[in-house]
Amino acid sequence: MKILLTADPILPVPPSGYGGIERIVDGLATEFSRLGHTVGLVAKSGSACAVAQKFVWPGQDVQSTRHTLRNAFALRYAVKRFKPDVVHSFSRLAYLLPVLPRGVAKVMSYQRHVGGKQISVARRLAKKSLHFTGCSEFICAQGRKSGGRWRAIPNFVDLTRYTFSPSVPPDAPLVFLSRIEAIKGPDLAIAIAKRAGRRLLLAGNRAEQGPEAEFFTRKIAPHLGQNGIDWVGEVNDSVKNTLLSNAAALLVPIQWDEPFGIVFVEAMATGTPIITCARGAAPEIIEPGKTGFFIQAVEDGAAAVNRLPQLKRQACREVVEQQFSAGVVAEQYLGLYDDLLRNDAHG
């Protein structure tokens, strides 16, 4: 099968640092190629992803109408040159516009909150040749309100990047790993750790100005360096792996509806269970009493910390192997491609 993948012209594929979607695209390209498929890629200049053929977006500004038009025509050119069986877009829906009426099978994948008239318009233009996916059933439920066919296919991690720790010391720290902003709940994580009498390491980038910078100054900074609460700043993959594999739990009490939450899967890949809130896609990833606990407030958060010895770290790793590994997810996408090619695209 010939598969043309696309990623937004924001970060290269793979990214040099943070870049969740770009890692997903790179992982799929690698897995598809390993399985014998021919893969093409349309992405930002400088992308090092190993594929059969690469195309570069001419427009770098995803907010610019002029750049959007240039990229739409660039994708049309790539389709003409590469002649794919399937075009799988992890970039902007608008870039697909020139190829929507064509019979080539198309998949549009969403990793964020979704909805709107543009989905309805795209569905009508593409007819049976377009299928939508969301990184969770939570996202698909949003998208279905605008019409079209939707299938939930989760994000995944490269298991070779994460060291499984079958056990950690009784005094292992709790870890908060995410952006230091209100919707991620770092202030609640601090309160829970203090209530439970446990160390807490906060890792992640923070805003230097605006409301989130003020949030850090008021809610986070006064606690740092006291009562075992420390901030380690933004971390690379190596440090992330070390933090997670040595943690008693990942404590990220989200205060918004998370579209997926890749950090939950990253933690579980090291054997580390999750303490969070049952919002967004979190219930699709975490099984209470097996791979973590859901909480609502500081009191039950502290109680969950005290219940961590009930959980088996091996169970966390096994869930990732069975549901959120590159091989498992790649097969789900290939199954979708087969369905499109067999039943829809040319039917």
C-alpha positions in Angstrom: 0.0 0.0 0.0 1.2 3.5 -0.7 0.4 5.9 2.2 1.0 9.6 2.2 1.2 11.1 5.7 1.0 14.8 6.5 2.0 16.9 9.5 1.6 20.6 10.2 4.4 22.9 9.1 5.2 23.9 12.7 7.8 21.3 13.8 9.9 18.8 11.8 9.1 15.1 11.8 10.4 13.8 14.2 10.6 16.8 16.4 13.9 17.7 18.1 12.2 18.3 21.4 8.5 18.4 22.4 6.1 17.6 19.6 3.4 15.1 20.2 1.7 14.8 16.8 5.0 14.9 15.0 6.1 11.9 17.1 2.9 10.1 16.2 3.5 10.7 12.5 7.1 9.6 12.7 6.2 6.5 14.6 3.5 5.5 12.1 5.8 6.1 9.1 8.4 3.9 10.8 5.9 1.1 11.5 4.2 1.2 8.1 7.6 1.0 6.4 8.7 -1.9 8.6 5.5 -3.7 7.6 6.4 -3.3 3.9 4.3 -0.3 2.9 5.6 2.6 0.8 5.3 5.8 2.8 5.4 9.4 1.7 5.5 12.5 3.9 4.4 16.1 3.6 6.0 18.1 6.5 8.1 21.0 7.5 11.4 21.5 5.9 14.2 19.7 7.7 12.1 16.6 8.6 14.4 13.7 9.0 11.8 10.9 9.0 12.9 8.0 6.9 10.3 7.6 4.1 10.3 6.7 0.5 9.5 10.3 -0.7 9.3 13.7 1.1 7.4 16.9 0.2 7.9 20.2 1.9 5.1 22.7 2.9 5.9 26.0 1.2 3.8 28.0 3.7 5.0 28.0 7.4 2.3 30.1 9.0 -0.8 27.9 9.8 -2.9 31.1 10.5 -2.2 32.7 7.2 -4.8 32.3 4.4 -2.2 32.8 1.7 0.1 30.1 3.3 -2.9 27.8 3.7 -3.7 28.1 0.0 -0.1 27.4 -0.9 0.0 24.3 1.2 -3.3 23.1 -0.2 -1.9 23.2 -3.7 1.4 21.7 -2.5 -0.6 18.7 -1.2 -2.4 18.4 -4.5 1.0 18.3 -6.2 2.3 15.6 -3.7 -0.8 13.4 -4.4 -0.2 13.8 -8.1 3.4 12.8 -7.9 3.3 10.2 -5.2 0.0 8.6 -6.3 -0.9 7.2 -2.9 -3.7 4.7 -2.1 -4.4 6.7 1.1 -3.8 10.3 2.1 -3.7 10.4 5.9 -3.7 14.0 7.3 -2.5 15.0 10.7 -2.4 18.6 9.5 -5.0 21.2 8.7 -8.3 20.1 7.1 -8.1 23.1 4.7 -4.9 21.6 3.1 -7.1 18.7 1.9 -9.5 20.9 0.0 -8.1 20.4 -3.6 -8.1 16.6 -3.2 -11.4 16.2 -1.3 -13.5 15.6 -4.5 -11.0 13.1 -5.8 -11.5 9.3 -5.3 -8.3 8.7 -3.4 -9.0 7.5 0.1 -8.5 10.2 2.7 -8.3 10.0 6.5 -8.4 13.2 8.6 -7.1 12.7 12.2 -7.8 15.0 15.1 -5.8 15.3 18.3 -7.6 18.2 19.8 -11.2 19.4 20.5 -13.1 19.4 17.2 -16.3 20.4 15.5 -17.7 23.0 13.1 -19.1 23.6 9.7 -15.8 22.9 8.0 -16.2 19.2 8.8 -19.7 19.1 7.3 -18.5 20.8 4.1 -15.5 18.4 3.8 -17.7 15.4 4.2 -20.0 16.6 1.5 -17.2 17.3 -0.9 -15.4 14.0 -0.3 -18.5 11.8 -0.1 -17.4 8.3 0.7 -13.6 8.9 0.2 -13.1 10.6 3.6 -13.1 9.2 7.1 -12.3 11.0 10.3 -10.5 9.7 13.3 -10.0 11.1 16.8 -7.4 10.2 19.3 -10.1 9.2 21.7 -13.8 8.4 21.8 -14.3 11.6 23.6 -13.0 13.6 20.6 -15.0 11.4 18.2 -18.2 12.2 20.1 -17.5 15.9 19.5 -16.8 15.4 15.8 -19.9 13.2 15.1 -22.1 16.2 15.8 -20.8 17.8 12.6 -21.4 14.6 10.6 -19.2 12.1 8.8 -17.8 8.7 9.8 -15.6 8.7 12.9 -13.4 6.0 14.5 -11.4 6.4 17.7 -7.8 5.3 17.3 -5.6 6.2 20.3 -2.2 7.8 20.4 0.8 5.7 21.3 4.4 5.7 22.6 7.6 4.0 21.5 8.1 1.5 24.2 11.8 1.4 23.6 12.1 5.0 25.0 10.7 4.0 28.4 12.4 2.0 31.1 10.0 -0.3 33.0 10.6 -0.3 36.8 8.8 -3.2 38.4 9.2 -1.5 41.8 10.2 1.7 43.5 11.2 2.5 47.0 8.5 3.3 49.6 9.6 6.9 49.7 9.7 7.4 45.9 8.4 10.8 44.9 5.2 11.8 43.2 5.8 13.4 39.8 3.8 16.1 38.1 4.8 16.2 34.4 3.0 18.7 32.2 2.8 22.4 31.4 2.7 24.4 34.6 -0.7 26.0 34.1 -4.1 26.0 35.8 -5.9 23.5 33.6 -3.3 20.8 34.5 -3.8 21.2 38.2 -0.2 21.7 39.6 -1.6 23.7 42.5 -3.8 20.7 43.4 -0.9 18.3 43.0 1.0 20.4 45.5 -1.8 20.4 48.0 -2.3 16.6 47.6 1.4 15.9 48.1 1.5 18.1 51.2 -1.6 16.4 52.6 -0.2 13.0 52.0 3.2 13.9 53.4 5.0 13.0 50.1 7.7 14.5 48.0 6.6 16.0 44.7 8.7 16.8 41.7 7.1 19.2 39.2 8.5 19.0 35.7 7.4 21.0 32.6 7.6 24.4 30.9 5.9 27.5 32.2 4.7 30.8 30.7 6.9 33.8 31.2 4.1 36.3 30.8 0.3 36.6 30.9 -2.3 34.9 33.2 -0.4 31.6 33.4 2.8 33.4 34.5 0.8 35.1 37.2 -0.7 31.7 38.2 2.8 30.3 38.6 3.9 33.3 40.7 0.8 33.1 43.0 0.0 29.4 43.2 3.2 27.5 42.6 6.4 29.5 43.4 5.6 30.1 47.1 5.7 26.3 47.7 8.9 25.4 45.9 11.9 24.3 47.9 9.7 23.6 50.9 8.1 20.4 52.3 9.6 18.3 49.6 8.0 20.3 46.7 10.5 21.0 43.9 10.3 22.2 40.3 12.8 20.7 37.9 11.8 22.7 34.9 11.3 21.5 31.3 12.9 18.1 30.7 14.2 16.1 27.7 13.3 12.5 26.9 16.1 11.1 28.9 15.2 13.0 32.1 11.5 12.4 31.5 12.2 8.6 31.4 14.2 8.8 34.6 11.6 10.9 36.5 8.7 8.6 35.5 10.4 5.3 36.0 11.4 6.3 39.5 8.1 7.8 40.5 5.5 6.4 42.9 2.8 7.9 40.7 2.2 10.5 38.1 0.0 13.1 39.8 -1.7 15.4 37.2 -5.2 16.3 38.5 -6.4 17.8 35.2 -9.0 20.6 35.4 -10.1 20.4 31.8 -11.3 17.8 29.3 -8.0 16.3 28.0 -8.3 15.1 24.4 -6.0 12.2 25.1 -3.1 12.8 27.6 0.0 11.1 26.2 1.8 11.7 29.5 -0.5 9.2 31.1 0.6 6.5 28.7 4.3 7.5 29.0 4.1 7.1 32.8 2.3 3.7 32.5 5.0 2.5 30.0 7.5 2.8 32.9 5.1 1.0 35.3 4.1 4.2 37.0 0.3 4.5 37.9 -1.8 7.6 37.5 -3.7 9.9 39.8 -5.9 12.3 37.9 -9.5 13.4 37.4 -12.0 11.6 35.3 -12.2 14.2 32.6 -12.0 14.1 28.8 -10.3 10.9 27.5 -8.7 10.0 30.9 -11.3 7.2 31.5 -10.4 5.6 28.2 -6.7 5.3 29.3 -6.8 4.6 33.1 -8.6 1.8 34.8 -9.3 2.8 38.4 -7.9 0.3 40.9 -5.6 -1.3 38.2 -3.5 1.5 36.6 -4.4 4.4 38.8 -7.1 6.3 40.6 -9.6 9.1 39.8 -10.0 11.9 42.3 -12.2 14.9 42.7 -10.5 16.9 45.5 -7.4 17.2 47.7 -8.8 14.8 50.4 -9.5 11.9 48.1 -6.2 12.7 46.2 -4.3 12.2 49.4 -6.2 9.0 50.1 -5.3 7.8 46.6 -1.7 8.3 47.3 -1.9 6.1 50.4 -3.6 3.4 48.3 -0.8 3.2 45.7 0.7 0.0 47.2 -2.5 -1.8 46.0 -1.5 -1.3 42.4 0.8 -3.5 40.4 3.3 -1.7 38.2 3.4 -4.6 35.8 -0.3 -4.1 35.0 0.4 -0.5 33.9 3.1 -1.6 31.5 1.0 -4.4 30.1 -1.9 -2.0 29.3 0.5 0.1 27.2 1.9 -2.9 25.4 -1.6 -4.2 24.6 -3.4 -0.9 23.7 -1.0 2.0 23.2 2.1 0.7 21.5 3.1 1.7 18.0 2.5 -1.7 16.5 -1.0 -2.1 17.9 -2.1 1.4 16.8 -0.5 1.1 13.3 -2.5 -2.0 12.7 -5.7 -0.1 13.6 -4.9 2.5 11.0 -4.1 -0.1 8.4 -7.4 -1.8 9.1 -9.2 1.5 8.5 -7.3 2.1 5.3 -8.3 -1.4 4.1 -11.9 -0.7 4.9 -11.8 2.6 2.9 -10.1 1.0 -0.1 -12.4 -2.1 -0.1 -15.7 -0.6 0.7 -15.8 3.2 0.2 -13.2 5.0 -1.8 -14.0 3.5 -5.1 -17.4 2.1 -4.3 
